[in-house]
């Protein structure tokens, strides 16, 4: 088995930072070197991928979390897109807990996730009217021509019940841009959304201005992409590797695909920030704060708070499910306007930033997807590299999880600061069609900023985590 270059020097350097690290068969095993009895953290990482000590530190700290009133982390694992997170939790982390949950491990972009549609339209036919289509979408996504007006009752149902709640109310009182939608199709597509697009939320956790008692709600964030690595992308299906699963999902070579990456926007920020503070305030008096500043809630000492957090997280998750649906529906409506009566069925929609129930505890996936047996998932590269439709293999060795993307290799700050010294070719931007109102977004999200998506996929296939169903290439990408 190939080992990373300068392995011994690397491990010595990590030891000086207080980490006990070993490497074998593409797996790094990590533990804080201070006699802790915490479980060993594991990272699946090919030998040619860079080692980021900050991410290793974050995962090791996460593994040591325990609540003084009862509850602890029992396993941690990280996927090959592993890299440092801004809030103290590395992206690509999967955390299994017992009698304890960690609101900060999910953070503020609750139910950030991916959605995939396919369209029976060739690239040539699409490009023939590309400019007209792009101008319409720029209006909807960036310039406020979308109309997401809903009744107060619809907004409350959205937060409480997600897609089914929103659809039930909207079908009765259709308004805004989606009044022209095929509601029968939207109802049928719920089956392709993880958790049927509905968790047990409650409108009491939503920002008050979005849940008035009566009247209309006009939410400026709903149906928006968001910053960072979020996007809406038009792709072409270029390769089928599992014909049976592709056929079942209506995926064929030569189709267009619509890939959407977004989450709960300001609602998630509001609820995530609230619960970060509430978890800290609820910490047992007289006990030292966790060194990582990641505060947990125990089912032994905080059962009511645990239940309330899960309800609040579900409220933001429901909003994210509907946000992705509306992003897709705005695009599908414009496709029909420009190209004719296209069906554009949904293939799948799933979170990669959420708390999942697991026996007497939970599994938190931070920038990683559930990959249970037969679970379809989308793993995007960058706006200049392929994306993959995968099917999970239910491998408990890796906590039934998989990567949510390629993973950043260079931070946005570093790339933006040095961007002027790079050419389009250096950045991997040659031939990339990026639609944005902010030119710096092309540099921040340039393909050169990301690890090799092909290596991420190949490593997981070799590990028996996933199998490839189809491969797509980007045609054009919308970045806010």
N, C-alpha and C positions, 0 to 999 in steps of 0.2 A: 504494500500500500504506500503510495506516494505521501511523503511528509512535507509540511510547509517548509520553505526555505528558511535557514537560520533558526530552526525550531528551538534548539537549546538556548540560544541567545534570547529568543522571544520569551521562553518560559522563565528564564532568570529575571528578565525585566518585569514580567508580571508578578513574580514572587516578591520583588522589591516593593511592589504596590500593595502587598498583602493578599495576593491571590495565589492559591494552590491550583495549578492548571496542568492537565495532561492531555495528550492528543493521541487518538488511535481510530483508524477506520472512519475518517471524516467526522469524528465526534470529539469536540473539546469537552472535558469535564472540569468544572470550576467549583471551587469552594473558598470562602473567606478563610484565610490562614490564621485563625485565632481559637482553635479548639472547639469550634461550634459543632453541635450535633445536627445542624440543618442538613437537609438532603443535598446531594451533589446536583448542581445545575448542569445541563447538557446543551450544547450548541451543535447543530448539524451544519458544517461549513466545509466546502471543498478546499483543498490545500492551497489553491492559487488565489483565494479570496483574502482581502486584507483583514487583519486582526485589529479591532478597535477596543483598546483597553477600557475606555469609558463605558462602552456597552457591556463588556464583561463585568465591570464593577457594578453596574446597575442590575444585571441579572443576579449576581451573587448576593447583593443587598436584598433584593426581592425574595430570594430563597430563604433568607434568615427571618423573614417576618413571622412574628407570633404575637398573639394578643395576651396580655397578662391575665385576662379573665377567662382564657380558654380559647383554643383554636390556633391553627398554624398552617404554614405552607407545607405540602407533602411532596410535591414534584414540580420542577420547572424545566422547560425545554424551549429552545429558540430555533426558528426556521432559518434557512440560508440567506434570507434578505435582512437578517439581523443587523441593526445599527443603533446608535444612541438615540434616546428620546429626550425631548426638551423638558419633560415634566418629571424626570427621574426614573422612568420605566422605559427600557429599551424596546424599540419597535421590532416586532417578530417574536415577542415573549408569549409563552403559554404557561399559565400558573394554575396548579391544582391546589385547592385548599380544603381543610377539614374544619367545620364549625366556625368558619371565619370568612368574611369577604373584604375586599380591598377596593373601595370606590376609586381611589387615585390610580389604580392599575388600569382601569378603563379610561379615566380622565374625562375630558370635556367633549371630544368628538364621538359621542355615544352613537353606536350603530353606524359609524362610517362603514361603507360597504360598496359592493359592485352589483351592477345590473347589466344583463346582456339580452339584446334582441337580435334577430336576423331578419333580413329583408331580401326578397326576390327581385333584386335590381342589380344590374351589372355595373362595374366601375365606369365603363365608357358612358353608359346612359346617365349615371349619376353626374359625372364630370361635365357632360354636355350642358347641364343647367346648374352647375355648381355655384356660380356667382349669385344667381337669384336666390337659391336656397340659403347660402351663407348670409346674405343680407337680412333675410327674414329671421334666421336664428340669432344673429347678432342683436337684432331688436329684442327678441324674447329673452335671451340670456343676459345681455349686457345693458340694454338701453330702455328697459321697462315697458316694452310693448306687450309683454305677457299680462294676462289678467287672471289672478288667482283668487279673486273675490269669493267668499263663502259666507254662509250664515253663521251666526254665533253657535247654533246647535251643531252645524257641521264641524266647526273647529273643535268644540268639546268632544265630539265623537271621534275625531281624528286622534286627539291625545289619549283618549280612553281606550280605543279599540283599533287604532292603526288603519290599514287599508280597508278592511270590511266596514268599519264605522264610518269612515269618510265616504266610501262608495254608497252606502245605504242612504246617507243624507243627501249626497250629491245627485244620486239617481232620482230622488224625490224632488229636489229643488236644484236642478242644474243651472250653473251660472259661470261666468268667466270663460276663459279660453277652452276649458275642457267640456263646456256644454255641447261642443261638437263631437265629442268622443263617442266611441262605440262602447257603451257601458256593459253590454253583454260580454264583449271580449275582455274587458277589464275584470269582470267577475270571474271569468274562466281562468284568467292568468294568475289568480291568487295561489293556486296549487303549486306554481313554480317559484313562489317566494318562501324563503325559510321562515318557519313559525307561522306560515300563511299570512305574513305581513302584519301580525297582530300579537301584542303582548299585553299583559294585564296592567295597563296604565291608569292614570287618574288625572283629570284636567286641573286638579288643585295644585299640581307641581308646575304647571305651565306658567310662563310670564302672564301677568294679569291682563295686559292689554290684548292678548290673543284669545282670551276666553271671557268676553263680556257676557252679561246676562241675556242681552237681546241685540238686535241689529246685525250689521255686516262686519266681517273681518277682512282687512286687506293687509296681508303679511308680506313685508318687503323681502324676506329671506326665502320664503317657500318657492320652490322652483328655481333655485340658484345653485351654481356649481360650488362656490367657495374657493378659498385660496389654497396655498401649498401644492400638494400633488394631485388635487382633485381635478377632474376633467370630464368632458363628454367627447367621445371619439368615434368617427366613422372609420370602419375597418373593412378589409376584404378577407373572406375565408379562403385561405390558400392551400390548405392541406387537411385531409381527414386521416386520422390514425386509428380510430375505432369506429368502423362503419356502423356497427349495431347501435352504439350509444348516440352517434351523430344522427342516425336515421330517427331514433326515438325523440330526439330534440329538434328535428326539422332543420338540421344544419347541413349545408351542402357547399362544396367547393364553388367559388365564383359569386356566392352571395355577398351582399354587404352585411356587416354586423354593426350594432350600436352598443358601445361599451360606456357605461356611466359609473363614475367614481365620486360619490359625495356622501354626506352624512347629515347630522342633526343641526348643523349651522349654529346660530346664536342660541337656540333652545338648548342644545347640548352644552354649550359654554355656560349658560345660566344654571342649569341643573347640576352639571359637573362641579362647577365652582362652589355652589351651595353645599354640596355634600362633601367636598374636600374640607370645608370649614366645619361642618357638622361632625364629621368623623374625628377631627382633632378635638373639638369641644367635648366630645363624649369619652375621650381617653380617660382611663381610670386614674383618679387623683393619686399622687404619690409615686407613680411609676414613671421612669424616664421615657422621654419621647423616643421613637425609633430613629436610629441614626440616619436612615434614608428619608425621614419626614413623610413616609408613606403610612398613613394611619388606617388601621383596620377596624372592623366592627365584628363583635363576637356574638354568636347565637346564644351563648351562655349568659352573658351579661347585658347584651343589647338586642334581644330578640325583636322588640318592636321597631327599633331603628333599622335592623337588617331588613325587615319586611317593608318598611317605608322606603328604604333606599332602592330595593328591587322594583317597587312600584314607580318610583321617580325615574329610575333608569329606563324602565319600560315605556314611560311617557315620552321621553326623548327619543327612544328607539322607534316608537310608532310614528313620530314626526319624520324621522329619517326615511322610513319605508315609503311614506307618502311623498316626501321630497324627491326621492329617486323616481317614483312613478310619474310625478308631474314633469320632471326633467325629460323623461322618456316620451311622455305623451305630447308635450309641446313639440318635440322633434318629429314624432310620428305624424302629428297633424300637419306640420309643414311639409313633410315628405309627400303626404297625400295631396296637399295643395299644389305642389310643383310637379310631381311625377305620376299622379293618378292614384287609384284606389288600392293601396298596398296594405297587406295584412300586418306585416312586421311583428310576428309573434314573440312573446317573451320566452327566453330559454331558462334563465334563473336569476334570482336576486338573493344575495346573502350578505350578512354582516361580517366584518373582520375586526370589530372593536366592541366587545360585549361580554357580559357575564352569563355563563351557561350553567344550569343546575347539573349537579353531579353527585348523586347519593346524598350523603350528609354534609356535603360541601358544594364547591363550585369550581368550574374551570373558567378562568378569565383569558380571553384571547385579545392581545394588544397588537394590532397589525398582523394578525394571522387568521386563517379561515378554518372553520370546521371541515374536516375531510373524512366524515364517516363513510361507511361502505355505500357506494352508489351516489354520494352527494356530489352534485355538479358544482364547480367553482370556477371563477375566472381569475387568472393571474396575469395582470398586465405587465408589459415591459416599460418602455418609455415612448414618447411620441415619435421616436424614430426607429423603434425595434418591435419585434412581434409580441403579441399577447397569446395566451393559451386558454382553451377551455379544457378543464380537467375533470376527472371523476375520482373521488376519494376511495381509498382502499380500506379504511377503518383500521389503521395500524395503531394499536394502543402503545406500542414502543415509543411513538411520537405524539402521544396524547390525542390521537385522531385529528391531527391538525396539519396545516400546510401553509406555505408562504402566501402573502397577499400581494406580492409584487416582486420587482427586481431588488429593491432596497437601494438607498442612496449610498454612493461611494464618496461624494464630495458634498459638503453642506451648502445650503443656499447662500449663506453669507460669504463663504470662501469663494464660491463660483462667481457670485455677483461682483465681489471686490476685484477678482482677477480677470473677469470676463472680457475686459477691453483688450487684453493681451492675447486672446484666443481668436482664431479664425472660425468661420462657419464650419469648416471641415474638422478643425480640432474639437469643436463642441458636438460634432455629429449631427449638425443641423442642415447639412446639404440635402435639399429635396424635401425637407419637413414643411408641411403646410399647417401652421399654427395660427388659429384665429384668436386674437386677444386685443384688448385695448391698451395693454401695458407692455411695452416692448421688452422690459426687463424680465418678463415671465418666460420668454423664449430662452434666455440665458440661465435663469434659475432652474428651469426644468429641462435643460438640454440633455440629450441622450448620454453625453459624456459624464453627467452627474450620477449615473446609475450603474449598478453592477450588471453583469451579463445575465439577462433573463434566461437564455438558453442553458447556462450553467446551473442556475437556480432550479430549473425544471428537471434537467438531467440528473442532478444530485438527488432530488426527491423521488424520481422514478426508480433510480437505482436502490434507494432505501426502502422501496415498497410502500410509500405513502400515498401516491397518486398514479394514475395512468393518463396519458394524453388522449383527448377526444379529437380536438381540432386545433389548428394554428391559424392565427389571423395577422395581417399586416396593416399598419396604420395608413389611412388615406388623408384624413385631416382631423385636427384636434382643436377643441374649444377650451381655452384656459381663461379663467376670470382674471 
